[in-house]
């Protein structure tokens, strides 16, 4: 992997991680949407077709027979054959493997199953918000957005609460691995595996693998009513290989906390910038579900996903050859004026709101969508209950990543909301 580390001379470059230190380059995406067909984007000794319009992203997402997740994986860059297998997780598979893997855990992430965690999520949100208010504000990421989703996914997995800070730290390093500013040396956490064989090219993945294996051994000795016990049973029954177990645990920890964390950060920033939307929500609580969807659209926690063409085809009038990379830019599709009226307006009453915060549909629709929605809605409810408004006390410190719409920190203060 050798992505560009700075803004290039290409005015339509959207892959340089450093671009995202100033936020999503919406002007570049707008230019690409306005151009006919797809845009060829040079990258890493090759390139990819940039899919930027809402309808085209949907078309790619819902046609796995042509656009594969397993061939070449979902990264922008190419991986060697051994790295492809070592790093392959649920999101990097096609049917029937994808069907087998998803079936192992899918019942734990249905709306009915995630609803069982609403009360404990509410208790966590209340604790965090009360602490945030009592301290007069502070870093919203560390105080609220990071601990809420990690503590919930840890309950589902069966991870001890005392390990939350460690897993947040590992997640931070993994996000850094998607950019141009890695924060870890290759031998961090005792790693001896070549980085090219590890997810995100980060030694933090080694640490997460070790943690998952150790927890799995404890569950073999003392099974519990949690998801790790179920993963261990699947592994012992031949339903998961050792590598599949490691990568599944890794994916659930990372995706189960990082993407919701990102949504909670951008949602807070949006309400701070548009306090009238929080006021509207307070007077019209029936809009809570719509507000949750608008937070997700606005945040777009995962900026893109790649597919690879299985055969020659055409998309948006552009000829796509077998083996070509096709990259769906959710960050662009969620601001497409053909799909959303006034797409740069944050509007909790927006309806319909067919955003792609969870992907563009199809069998790779985000496994944790119901969980993320529940967590966002509960936090909004607890904000409203406490009559808390938010004010940004400084600019967000963004992460140089073209994959996760990450914010490392942002200082915020609780304020009395307008009547």
C-alpha positions in Angstrom: 0.0 0.0 0.0 1.5 3.3 -1.0 -1.4 5.9 -1.1 -0.7 9.5 -1.8 0.3 11.3 1.4 -0.6 14.8 0.2 -3.0 16.5 -2.0 -2.0 15.8 -5.6 -2.2 18.0 -8.7 -5.2 16.0 -9.9 -8.2 18.3 -9.1 -10.5 15.3 -8.8 -8.3 13.2 -6.5 -10.3 11.9 -3.6 -8.0 9.2 -2.4 -5.2 11.2 -0.7 -5.8 10.7 3.0 -4.5 14.2 3.8 -7.5 15.7 1.9 -9.8 14.5 4.7 -8.0 16.6 7.4 -10.1 19.4 6.1 -13.3 17.3 5.9 -14.8 15.5 2.9 -13.8 17.1 -0.4 -17.4 17.6 -1.5 -16.4 20.0 -4.3 -14.4 17.3 -6.0 -17.2 14.7 -5.6 -19.7 17.2 -7.0 -17.5 17.6 -10.1 -17.3 13.9 -10.5 -21.1 13.5 -10.2 -21.6 16.2 -12.8 -19.3 14.5 -15.3 -20.9 11.9 -17.7 -20.3 8.3 -16.9 -17.7 7.1 -14.3 -14.5 8.9 -13.5 -11.2 6.9 -13.8 -9.1 7.7 -10.8 -5.3 6.9 -10.9 -4.1 5.2 -7.7 -1.2 3.1 -6.5 0.3 2.1 -9.8 -3.1 1.5 -11.2 -6.5 3.0 -10.6 -10.2 2.5 -10.0 -13.6 3.6 -11.4 -15.0 6.2 -8.9 -18.8 5.6 -8.5 -20.2 8.8 -7.0 -23.9 9.0 -7.9 -26.5 7.6 -5.6 -28.2 5.4 -8.2 -24.9 4.0 -9.5 -23.7 3.1 -5.9 -27.0 1.3 -5.4 -26.5 -0.6 -8.7 -23.1 -1.8 -7.8 -24.1 -2.8 -4.2 -27.1 -4.8 -5.4 -25.3 -6.8 -8.1 -22.7 -9.1 -6.5 -22.9 -11.4 -9.5 -21.0 -8.8 -11.4 -19.3 -6.7 -8.7 -17.3 -8.9 -6.2 -16.3 -8.2 -2.7 -14.0 -11.2 -2.5 -11.9 -10.6 -5.6 -9.2 -8.3 -4.3 -11.1 -7.5 -1.2 -12.6 -4.0 -0.4 -9.4 -2.0 -0.1 -8.4 0.6 -2.7 -5.0 -1.0 -3.1 -4.0 -4.5 -4.2 -2.9 -7.3 -1.9 -0.8 -10.4 -2.5 -2.6 -13.7 -2.5 -1.4 -14.7 0.9 -2.4 -11.3 2.4 -5.9 -11.6 0.8 -6.5 -14.9 2.7 -4.9 -13.8 5.9 -7.0 -10.6 6.1 -10.2 -11.9 4.7 -13.3 -11.1 6.9 -17.0 -11.1 6.4 -17.0 -7.9 4.3 -14.3 -9.4 1.9 -16.4 -12.4 0.9 -19.0 -13.4 -1.6 -21.7 -16.1 -1.4 -21.7 -18.9 -0.3 -18.9 -18.0 2.2 -20.5 -14.7 3.0 -23.9 -16.5 3.7 -22.2 -19.1 6.0 -20.3 -16.5 8.0 -23.2 -14.0 8.3 -25.6 -16.7 9.4 -23.5 -17.4 12.5 -24.1 -14.0 14.0 -27.0 -12.4 12.2 -29.7 -13.3 14.7 -27.7 -11.3 17.3 -28.1 -8.1 15.3 -31.8 -8.1 14.3 -34.0 -5.2 15.6 -35.5 -7.5 18.1 -32.2 -8.7 19.5 -30.6 -5.3 19.7 -33.7 -4.0 21.5 -32.7 -6.2 24.4 -29.8 -3.9 25.0 -31.8 -0.6 24.9 -32.1 -0.3 28.7 -28.4 -0.9 29.4 -27.5 1.5 26.5 -29.7 4.1 28.1 -27.9 3.7 31.4 -24.5 4.0 29.8 -25.6 7.1 27.8 -27.1 8.7 31.0 -23.9 8.1 32.9 -21.7 9.5 30.2 -23.9 12.6 29.6 -24.1 13.3 33.3 -20.4 13.2 33.6 -19.9 15.4 30.6 -22.3 18.0 32.1 -20.7 17.8 35.5 -17.3 18.5 34.1 -18.5 21.5 32.1 -17.8 19.8 28.8 -14.6 18.6 27.3 -13.6 16.2 24.5 -16.9 14.8 23.2 -15.1 11.9 21.6 -13.5 10.7 24.8 -16.4 11.7 27.1 -19.3 10.3 25.1 -18.9 9.2 21.5 -16.1 6.6 22.0 -17.2 4.9 25.3 -20.9 4.5 24.5 -20.6 2.1 21.5 -17.6 0.2 22.7 -19.2 -0.5 26.0 -22.4 -1.8 24.3 -20.6 -4.1 21.8 -18.4 -5.4 24.6 -21.6 -6.5 26.4 -22.8 -8.3 23.3 -19.5 -10.0 22.8 -18.9 -10.7 26.4 -15.8 -8.6 26.9 -15.0 -7.4 30.4 -15.9 -3.7 30.9 -12.4 -3.0 32.4 -10.9 -3.6 28.9 -12.9 -0.8 27.2 -10.0 1.7 27.1 -7.6 -0.8 25.7 -10.0 -1.7 22.8 -10.7 2.0 22.1 -6.9 2.5 21.9 -6.6 -0.4 19.5 -9.4 1.0 17.3 -7.7 4.4 17.2 -4.6 2.8 15.9 -6.5 0.8 13.3 -8.1 4.0 12.0 -4.7 5.6 11.8 -3.7 2.6 9.7 -6.1 3.7 7.0 -4.3 7.0 6.5 -0.8 8.2 5.8 0.3 8.8 9.4 0.7 5.4 11.1 1.2 5.7 14.9 2.6 2.2 15.6 6.0 0.6 14.9 5.7 -2.8 13.2 6.7 -4.6 16.5 4.2 -2.9 18.7 2.3 -5.1 21.1 4.8 -7.8 20.5 3.9 -8.3 16.9 6.1 -10.4 14.6 3.7 -10.8 11.7 4.5 -8.8 8.5 2.2 -5.8 8.4 1.0 -6.7 5.0 -0.7 -9.8 6.4 -2.6 -7.8 9.1 -5.9 -5.9 8.7 -5.3 -2.2 8.3 -1.6 -3.0 8.0 -1.4 -2.3 11.8 0.3 -4.1 14.7 -2.9 -3.2 16.6 -4.6 -6.0 14.6 -2.1 -8.4 16.1 -3.0 -7.2 19.6 -6.8 -7.6 18.8 -6.2 -11.1 17.4 -4.3 -12.1 20.6 -7.0 -10.6 22.8 -9.8 -12.5 20.8 -8.0 -15.8 21.0 -7.4 -15.4 24.8 -11.0 -14.5 25.4 -12.0 -17.5 23.2 -10.0 -19.8 25.4 -11.7 -18.5 28.5 -15.1 -19.1 26.9 -14.1 -22.7 26.0 -13.4 -23.2 29.7 -16.4 -21.3 30.9 -19.1 -20.7 28.3 -21.4 -17.7 28.7 -24.5 -16.2 27.1 -22.5 -14.0 24.8 -21.5 -13.8 21.1 -17.8 -14.8 21.7 -19.1 -18.1 23.1 -21.1 -18.6 20.0 -18.1 -17.8 17.8 -16.1 -20.4 19.7 -18.7 -23.0 19.3 -18.8 -22.3 15.6 -15.0 -22.7 15.4 -15.0 -25.9 17.5 -17.8 -27.3 15.3 -15.9 -26.6 12.1 -18.0 -23.6 11.1 -15.1 -21.2 11.4 -11.4 -21.7 10.7 -9.0 -20.2 13.2 -8.3 -17.3 10.7 -12.0 -16.7 10.3 -12.5 -16.6 14.0 -9.8 -14.0 14.5 -11.0 -11.8 11.6 -14.6 -12.1 12.7 -13.8 -11.0 16.3 -11.6 -8.2 14.9 -14.4 -7.0 12.6 -17.1 -7.1 15.3 -15.0 -5.0 17.7 -13.9 -2.5 15.1 -17.2 -2.0 13.2 -19.3 -2.4 16.3 -17.8 0.7 17.9 -15.8 2.9 15.4 -18.6 3.6 12.9 -21.2 4.5 15.5 -18.6 6.6 17.4 -18.0 8.5 14.2 -21.8 9.1 13.7 -22.1 10.3 17.3 -19.3 12.8 16.8 -20.6 14.3 13.5 -24.2 14.3 14.9 -23.1 16.3 17.9 -21.2 18.8 15.6 -24.3 19.1 13.4 -26.6 19.8 16.3 -24.1 22.4 17.7 -24.0 24.1 14.3 -27.8 23.9 13.8 -29.3 24.3 17.3 -32.7 24.9 15.7 -32.8 21.2 14.7 -32.4 20.2 18.3 -35.1 22.6 19.2 -37.4 21.1 16.6 -36.7 17.7 17.8 -37.5 18.7 21.4 -40.9 20.0 20.3 -41.6 17.1 17.9 -40.1 13.9 19.4 -41.9 11.9 16.8 -39.0 13.0 14.5 -36.5 11.0 16.5 -36.3 8.1 14.0 -35.9 10.7 11.2 -33.2 12.5 13.2 -31.3 9.2 13.6 -31.3 8.7 9.9 -30.2 12.2 9.2 -27.3 11.9 11.6 -26.2 8.8 9.8 -26.5 10.4 6.3 -24.7 13.5 7.5 -21.9 11.5 9.1 -21.3 8.8 6.5 -18.9 7.0 8.9 -17.5 4.8 6.2 -16.5 6.8 3.2 -16.2 4.1 0.5 -16.1 0.4 -0.3 -14.4 -1.3 -3.3 -15.8 -4.0 -5.5 -14.1 -5.7 -8.4 -15.7 -6.5 -11.8 -16.0 -10.2 -12.4 -16.5 -9.8 -16.1 -16.8 -7.1 -18.7 -19.8 -4.9 -18.1 -21.1 -1.3 -18.3 -22.1 1.1 -15.6 -23.5 4.7 -16.1 -22.6 4.3 -19.8 -19.0 3.5 -19.1 -17.3 0.3 -20.2 -15.9 -1.6 -17.2 -13.5 -4.5 -17.9 -13.2 -7.7 -15.9 -10.7 -7.1 -13.0 -11.3 -3.4 -12.8 -11.7 -1.9 -9.4 -15.0 -0.1 -8.8 -15.2 2.1 -5.7 -18.5 3.2 -4.3 -18.1 6.6 -2.6 -20.9 6.7 0.0 -19.6 10.2 1.0 -20.6 11.4 -2.4 -23.9 9.5 -2.8 -25.2 10.8 0.5 -24.9 14.4 -0.9 -26.3 13.6 -4.4 -28.9 16.3 -5.2 -30.6 13.8 -7.5 -31.4 11.7 -4.4 -31.7 14.4 -1.7 -33.4 17.8 -1.8 -30.9 20.4 -0.6 -28.4 17.7 0.4 -26.1 20.0 2.4 -28.9 21.0 4.7 -29.0 19.1 8.1 -32.7 18.4 8.5 -34.1 16.0 11.1 -37.4 16.0 9.3 -36.0 14.8 6.0 -38.2 12.2 4.4 -37.5 10.0 2.6 -33.9 9.6 3.5 -32.4 6.6 1.6 -28.9 7.2 2.7 -26.0 4.8 2.3 -24.4 5.1 5.8 -24.8 1.3 6.0 -23.8 0.6 2.4 -25.9 0.7 -0.7 -28.1 -2.3 0.1 -27.8 -6.0 -1.0 -26.3 -8.8 1.0 -23.5 -6.6 2.4 -25.9 -4.2 4.1 -24.3 -3.4 7.5 -24.8 -6.2 10.0 -24.9 -3.7 12.9 -27.4 -1.2 11.4 -30.1 -1.9 14.0 -27.6 -1.6 16.8 -26.2 1.7 15.5 -29.7 3.1 15.1 -30.7 2.2 18.6 -27.5 3.7 20.1 -27.9 7.0 18.3 -31.6 7.3 19.1 -31.1 6.5 22.8 -28.3 9.2 23.1 -30.6 11.7 21.4 -33.4 10.8 23.8 -31.1 11.3 26.8 -29.9 14.7 25.5 -33.5 15.8 25.1 -34.5 14.5 28.5 -31.7 16.6 30.1 -32.4 19.6 28.0 -28.8 19.7 26.9 -27.7 21.8 24.0 -24.2 21.6 22.5 -21.6 24.2 21.5 -18.3 23.4 19.8 -15.5 25.0 21.8 -12.9 24.5 19.0 -12.4 23.0 15.6 -12.5 19.1 15.4 -9.2 17.4 15.0 -9.8 15.2 12.0 -8.1 12.0 11.0 -6.1 11.7 7.8 -8.1 8.8 6.4 -9.9 8.2 3.1 -11.8 5.3 4.6 -13.3 6.4 8.0 -14.8 9.8 8.4 -12.9 10.0 11.7 -12.5 12.7 14.3 -9.8 12.2 16.9 -11.1 14.9 19.3 -13.4 17.9 19.5 -14.0 20.1 22.5 -17.7 20.7 23.2 -19.6 22.4 26.0 -23.2 21.7 27.2 -25.4 24.8 26.9 -29.0 25.6 27.7 -31.0 25.1 24.6 -33.2 27.8 23.1 -36.8 27.6 24.2 
